[in-house]
């Protein structure tokens, strides 16, 4: 999203909030929700949504203080208005029974909605029982997708979405998923799960354009942000990650035919004790995918295992064919990246033999290992350096 588009987007939501000041309000308690953390309030939330979605005026759906237990909920459009404001002062709680949430890919999902704001509140996914089940190798719920369990908050085929000041705790799987959407902004979001919680990506973005993530902190057991195929015009700024697996573009190239990733800016980030910092990863097999026009700018690494990493031999299941990746990686800039690496190899460009990385640019990179110079490793990568670059470039 460019600056003019972002300004228009913010103006739209400023006008939205003004118009909602005198708008009808639907309090979930009026529909039968109980703030006791024990009574199933699913039907009350869905009834309140039905009224809000059918209104011809902008409306507020209000969740007061308290703990509200719900199973999976689908908030589906299209709605008759494009100004639904969801104000959450309380906490939404998922069932502790891992089989009770429902056979759905998301615990809370919005589909085909244009113009929704979610402000404040806590989403408690109660993920620990599912993590224990998976780590013990037992039979566990799989949801309606190939993933192992439900994600906390999902948006599919939605436009003009703002998520502000929301906290997501202990998601069973991914915390926030943005899929086939346009113009989505996450600001002041807090995401938290233990560093050993499996598959708990903080924010996953794919097949979407115009997504902005600002002033957000993620601590989790997988990627803090994962950017999948079909993502374009993304901006991440003032972002803190740790623990977690860093910010990852990919994995890409799992399928032969898939859209690429382009026009991504990641600016003013801090990584603390993470597995990776700034990573691009693709499967080592044929694909027509790509990652291009990527800017990583002003990043601080604090004891990060792989601060700068392009991995085109990604193979999490260790049973992959020894084939060069077809994903084309080009025009990637690393500008003002500094801090400490937890391993000696702080810069690693392990690119494809078939499609070498092109247009890699290192501009003022300063990374050390144990207060000593770190090492750079390159395979099938071509690019340039500007200013001071430590470790010394291998491009």
C-alpha positions as MATLAB code, in Angstrom:
seq = 'XXXXXXXXXXXXXXXXXXXXXXXXXXXXXXXXXXXXXXXXXXXXXXXXXXXXXXXXXXXXXXXXXXXXXXXXXXXXXXXXXXXXXXXXXXXXXXXXXXXXXXXXXXXXXXXXXXXXXXXXXXXXXXXXXXXXXXXXXXXXXXXXXXXXXXXXXXXXXXXXXXXXXXXXXXXXXXXXXXXXXXXXXXXXXXXXXXXXXXXXXXXXXXXXXXXXXXXXXXXXXXXXXXXXXXXXXXXXXXXXXXXXXXXXXXXXXXXXXXXXXXXXXXXXXXXXXXXXXXXXXXXXXXXXXXXXXXXXXXXXXXXXXXXXXXXXXXXXXXXXXXXXXXXXXXXXXXXXXXXXXXXXXXXXXXXXXXXXXXXXXXXXXXXXXXXXXXXXXXXXXXXXXXXXXXXXXXX';
ca = [
       0.000    0.000    0.000;
       1.593    3.319   -1.063;
       1.433    6.461    1.080;
      -1.549    8.010   -0.708;
      -3.502    4.759   -0.529;
      -2.648    4.399    3.159;
      -3.782    7.989    3.847;
      -7.074    7.341    2.077;
      -7.479    4.125    4.053;
      -6.916    5.915    7.382;
      -9.298    8.725    6.427;
     -11.932    6.148    5.577;
     -11.712    4.622    9.042;
     -11.655    8.044   10.743;
     -14.928    8.872    9.025;
     -16.213    5.411    9.899;
     -15.551    5.919   13.595;
     -17.238    9.327   13.548;
     -20.328    7.901   11.913;
     -20.450    5.035   14.397;
     -20.506    7.377   17.401;
     -24.285    7.703   17.047;
     -24.882    4.323   15.414;
     -27.042    1.476   16.766;
     -25.277   -0.804   19.246;
     -25.841   -4.531   19.633;
     -24.580   -5.825   22.976;
     -23.993   -9.590   22.890;
     -25.423   -9.890   26.409;
     -28.772   -8.690   25.066;
     -28.714  -11.749   22.795;
     -28.039  -14.169   25.652;
     -24.236  -14.203   25.996;
     -22.948  -14.930   29.511;
     -19.681  -13.339   30.733;
     -18.915  -16.215   33.108;
     -16.357  -18.112   30.982;
     -18.426  -21.314   31.254;
     -21.690  -20.830   29.356;
     -21.564  -21.397   25.602;
     -22.283  -17.988   24.055;
     -21.781  -18.962   20.406;
     -25.405  -18.534   19.348;
     -25.619  -15.125   21.025;
     -22.605  -13.795   19.140;
     -23.946  -15.102   15.828;
     -27.397  -13.587   16.510;
     -25.816  -10.214   17.253;
     -23.793  -10.460   14.041;
     -26.903  -11.257   12.025;
     -28.536   -8.060   13.232;
     -25.401   -5.983   12.623;
     -24.865   -7.407    9.140;
     -28.488   -6.869    8.104;
     -28.560   -3.224    9.227;
     -28.539   -0.591    6.476;
     -26.627    1.771    8.785;
     -23.214    1.516   10.353;
     -23.435   -0.350   13.660;
     -21.436   -1.328   16.730;
     -21.324   -4.904   17.989;
     -20.275   -4.658   21.617;
     -18.603   -7.295   23.809;
     -18.461   -5.972   27.402;
     -16.033   -6.962   30.129;
     -16.027  -10.604   31.172;
     -15.049  -13.957   29.712;
     -17.212  -15.362   26.927;
     -16.892  -19.027   25.973;
     -17.581  -19.771   22.299;
     -17.119  -22.573   19.832;
     -16.182  -21.785   16.214;
     -18.018  -18.781   14.757;
     -18.423  -17.728   11.116;
     -19.308  -14.068   10.620;
     -20.370  -14.106    7.002;
     -21.265  -11.365    4.535;
     -21.898   -9.665    2.319;
     -23.616   -7.273    4.700;
     -26.060   -4.484    3.944;
     -23.630   -1.888    5.314;
     -19.880   -1.409    5.098;
     -19.306    0.040    8.560;
     -19.425   -2.619   11.288;
     -17.431   -1.731   14.389;
     -16.748   -4.605   16.807;
     -15.665   -3.257   20.182;
     -14.323   -5.874   22.580;
     -13.724   -4.929   26.216;
     -13.757   -8.547   27.395;
     -12.128  -11.865   26.546;
     -13.325  -14.518   24.112;
     -12.355  -17.999   25.300;
     -12.133  -21.170   23.210;
     -13.205  -24.514   24.723;
     -10.498  -26.336   26.684;
     -11.682  -29.622   25.151;
      -9.704  -29.885   21.905;
     -12.585  -31.746   20.235;
     -15.245  -29.173   21.194;
     -14.293  -26.153   19.101;
     -15.762  -27.655   15.921;
     -14.464  -29.048   12.653;
     -13.558  -25.682   11.149;
     -10.275  -24.157    9.966;
     -10.806  -21.049   12.116;
     -12.192  -20.438   15.579;
     -13.341  -16.910   14.629;
     -13.751  -16.247   10.910;
     -14.970  -13.383    8.740;
     -15.945  -14.072    5.130;
     -17.089  -11.753    2.326;
     -17.286   -8.699    4.583;
     -16.481   -5.181    3.373;
     -15.685   -2.595    6.049;
     -15.211   -4.134    9.491;
     -13.189   -2.840   12.448;
     -12.263   -5.013   15.437;
     -11.006   -2.987   18.373;
      -9.518   -4.211   21.636;
     -10.140   -7.357   23.606;
      -8.390  -10.665   24.160;
      -8.802  -13.859   22.134;
      -7.746  -16.830   24.280;
      -7.332  -19.851   22.011;
      -6.600  -22.350   24.831;
      -4.033  -24.069   22.640;
      -2.026  -25.945   25.295;
      -4.107  -29.173   25.268;
      -3.797  -29.471   21.484;
      -0.056  -28.758   21.552;
       0.398  -31.488   24.177;
      -1.636  -33.915   22.071;
       0.478  -33.242   18.990;
       3.799  -33.334   20.813;
       2.800  -36.688   22.350;
       2.039  -38.123   18.908;
      -1.585  -38.923   19.737;
      -4.600  -38.624   17.433;
      -5.644  -34.965   17.485;
      -8.285  -32.812   15.743;
      -7.359  -31.773   12.219;
     -10.090  -29.227   11.478;
     -11.428  -28.718    7.989;
      -7.999  -28.121    6.452;
      -4.757  -30.015    6.164;
      -3.482  -28.078    9.153;
      -3.634  -29.656   12.571;
      -6.267  -27.662   14.379;
      -8.173  -24.386   14.133;
      -6.630  -20.953   13.680;
      -7.789  -18.165   15.981;
      -8.842  -15.285   13.707;
      -9.337  -15.651    9.968;
     -10.336  -13.262    7.182;
     -11.270  -14.625    3.751;
     -12.497  -12.588    0.772;
     -12.761   -9.440    2.918;
     -11.995   -5.804    2.028;
     -11.224   -2.735    4.142;
     -10.508   -4.422    7.465;
      -8.939   -2.809   10.536;
      -7.798   -4.855   13.559;
      -6.604   -2.557   16.340;
      -5.392   -3.271   19.865;
      -6.378   -6.948   19.819;
      -4.446   -9.519   21.861;
      -4.296  -13.150   20.734;
      -3.160  -15.690   23.318;
      -2.195  -19.338   22.886;
      -3.782  -20.035   19.529;
      -4.178  -23.712   18.724;
      -2.685  -23.061   15.277;
      -2.038  -19.784   13.435;
      -3.164  -16.669   15.319;
      -4.279  -14.396   12.442;
      -4.818  -15.513    8.838;
      -5.498  -13.157    5.921;
      -6.561  -14.933    2.737;
      -7.945  -13.462   -0.516;
      -8.353   -9.997    1.035;
      -7.689   -6.373    0.044;
      -6.759   -3.403    2.226;
      -6.269   -4.935    5.667;
      -4.502   -3.136    8.500;
      -3.315   -4.648   11.778;
      -2.129   -2.092   14.326;
      -1.164   -2.410   17.956;
      -1.769   -6.162   17.878;
      -0.179   -8.398   20.513;
       0.318  -12.120   19.876;
       1.657  -14.511   22.488;
       2.326  -18.243   22.698;
       5.259  -20.250   24.121;
       8.345  -20.711   21.984;
       7.760  -24.488   21.852;
       4.117  -24.308   20.726;
       3.897  -26.069   17.329;
       2.561  -24.343   14.193;
       1.440  -21.194   16.004;
       2.405  -18.661   13.310;
       1.599  -15.139   14.427;
       0.258  -13.600   11.197;
      -0.138  -15.477    7.925;
      -0.824  -13.550    4.710;
      -1.513  -15.104    1.314;
      -3.442  -14.327   -1.881;
      -3.958  -10.781   -0.557;
      -2.915   -7.267   -1.479;
      -2.593   -4.038    0.470;
      -1.935   -5.541    3.904;
      -0.241   -3.321    6.523;
       1.071   -4.465    9.922;
       2.292   -1.719   12.279;
       3.259   -1.369   15.944;
       2.808   -5.068   16.575;
       4.577   -7.578   18.846;
       4.641  -11.326   18.286;
       6.037  -14.044   20.549;
       5.210  -17.529   19.346;
       6.432  -21.006   18.393;
       6.642  -20.577   14.625;
       6.978  -17.719   12.128;
       6.089  -14.339   13.614;
       4.867  -13.455   10.115;
       4.583  -15.914    7.227;
       3.944  -14.559    3.739;
       2.520  -17.095    1.305;
       1.883  -17.275   -2.448;
      -0.122  -14.494   -4.035;
       0.780  -11.810   -1.481;
       1.529   -8.364   -2.933;
       1.960   -4.768   -1.793;
       2.599   -5.587    1.869;
       4.111   -3.352    4.535;
       5.357   -4.363    7.992;
       6.703   -1.580   10.208;
       7.640   -1.125   13.884;
       7.443   -4.837   14.548;
       8.966   -6.950   17.339;
       9.481  -10.714   17.045;
      10.663  -13.182   19.651;
      10.547  -15.976   20.447;
       9.650  -17.357   17.046;
      11.013  -18.246   13.631;
      11.279  -14.703   12.310;
       9.587  -13.071    9.333;
       9.391  -15.543    6.464;
       8.453  -15.119    2.845;
       7.358  -18.649    2.102;
       7.498  -21.427    2.036;
       7.052  -20.967   -1.704;
       7.148  -23.480   -4.520;
       5.326  -26.320   -2.854;
       3.150  -26.530   -5.974;
       4.284  -26.347   -9.571;
       1.756  -23.650  -10.458;
       1.411  -20.947   -7.845;
       1.370  -17.131   -7.807;
       4.429  -15.307   -6.553;
       5.129  -12.718   -3.857;
       6.039   -9.138   -4.764;
       6.369   -5.594   -3.449;
       7.042   -6.286    0.232;
       8.534   -3.728    2.648;
       9.667   -4.801    6.130;
      10.890   -1.783    8.088;
      12.016   -1.011   11.650;
      11.939   -4.508   13.126;
      13.554   -6.159   16.151;
      14.260   -9.877   16.485;
      15.204  -11.313   19.884;
      16.319  -14.923   20.358;
      14.589  -16.091   17.197;
      15.468  -19.020   14.938;
      15.547  -16.739   11.910;
      15.449  -13.041   11.234;
      14.625  -12.104    7.639;
      14.030  -15.284    5.654;
      12.910  -16.289    2.173;
      12.287  -20.012    1.806;
      11.198  -22.257   -1.045;
      10.866  -25.968   -1.610;
      13.587  -27.662   -3.616;
      11.371  -28.777   -6.489;
       9.953  -27.437   -9.790;
       7.699  -24.386   -9.602;
       6.844  -21.248  -11.536;
       6.637  -19.140   -8.347;
       8.736  -16.078   -7.527;
       9.679  -13.540   -4.839;
      10.696  -10.099   -6.096;
      10.970   -6.459   -5.139;
      11.558   -7.077   -1.433;
      12.965   -4.420    0.943;
      14.229   -5.308    4.425;
      15.190   -2.058    6.143;
      16.334   -1.008    9.645;
      16.379   -4.361   11.447;
      17.991   -5.152   14.806;
      19.088   -8.737   15.520;
      19.581   -9.845   19.127;
      21.150  -13.318   19.303;
      19.367  -14.596   16.184;
      20.420  -17.954   14.720;
      19.984  -17.009   11.033;
      19.718  -13.223   10.777;
      19.680  -13.093    6.948;
      18.675  -16.283    5.182;
      17.502  -17.314    1.719;
      16.810  -21.047    1.836;
      15.803  -22.630   -1.473;
      16.195  -26.170   -0.193;
      13.442  -25.993    2.409;
      12.301  -29.462    3.409;
      10.624  -29.685    6.824;
       9.707  -33.359    6.537;
      13.230  -34.456    5.505;
      11.807  -36.590    2.715;
      12.206  -34.337   -0.309;
      13.568  -35.051   -3.789;
      17.021  -33.622   -4.464;
      15.737  -31.139   -7.050;
      16.593  -27.493   -7.629;
      13.927  -24.990   -6.703;
      12.035  -23.390   -9.563;
      11.172  -20.297   -7.514;
      12.883  -17.158   -8.859;
      14.205  -14.780   -6.186;
      15.194  -11.313   -7.393;
      15.604   -7.684   -6.343;
      15.961   -8.191   -2.600;
      17.535   -5.351   -0.572;
      18.897   -5.591    2.984;
      19.505   -2.059    4.272;
      20.780   -1.155    7.742;
      20.643   -4.629    9.271;
      22.676   -4.824   12.465;
      23.108   -6.775   15.687;
      24.270  -10.192   16.838;
      24.056  -13.680   15.394;
      23.776  -16.807   17.536;
      25.675  -18.768   14.864;
      28.850  -17.985   12.959;
      27.080  -17.857    9.585;
      25.055  -14.660    9.878;
      24.332  -14.208    6.167;
      23.339  -17.283    4.177;
      22.170  -17.174    0.566;
      21.506  -20.808   -0.380;
      19.881  -20.243   -3.756;
      18.669  -22.498   -6.549;
      21.023  -23.964   -9.139;
      18.291  -23.703  -11.745;
      17.260  -20.138  -10.861;
      20.083  -18.315   -9.054;
      19.136  -15.355   -6.871;
      19.576  -12.077   -8.760;
      19.723   -8.481   -7.689;
      20.610   -9.130   -4.042;
      21.769   -5.893   -2.428;
      23.514   -5.496    0.930;
      23.571   -1.900    2.155;
      25.228   -1.185    5.505;
      24.945   -4.598    7.138;
      26.740   -5.057   10.487;
      26.379   -8.447   12.160;
      28.726  -10.044   14.696;
      29.043  -13.443   16.357;
      30.311  -13.695   19.949;
      31.778  -10.171   19.636;
      33.792  -11.360   16.641;
      33.300  -11.083   12.893;
      30.635  -13.389   11.546;
      30.720  -15.318    8.263;
      28.713  -15.060    5.030;
      27.881  -18.050    2.834;
      26.655  -17.868   -0.760;
      25.537  -20.439   -3.311;
      24.101  -19.402   -6.672;
      23.592  -15.779   -5.606;
      24.489  -12.579   -7.446;
      24.318   -9.018   -6.201;
      26.084   -5.887   -4.936;
      27.170   -4.242   -1.696;
      27.026   -0.624   -0.565;
      28.779    0.937    2.413;
      30.083   -1.093    5.323;
      29.100   -4.765    5.073;
      30.085   -7.168    7.861;
      30.513  -10.040    7.472;
      32.281   -9.444    4.194;
      30.102  -10.097    1.203;
      30.296  -13.400   -0.674;
      28.095  -12.211   -3.544;
];
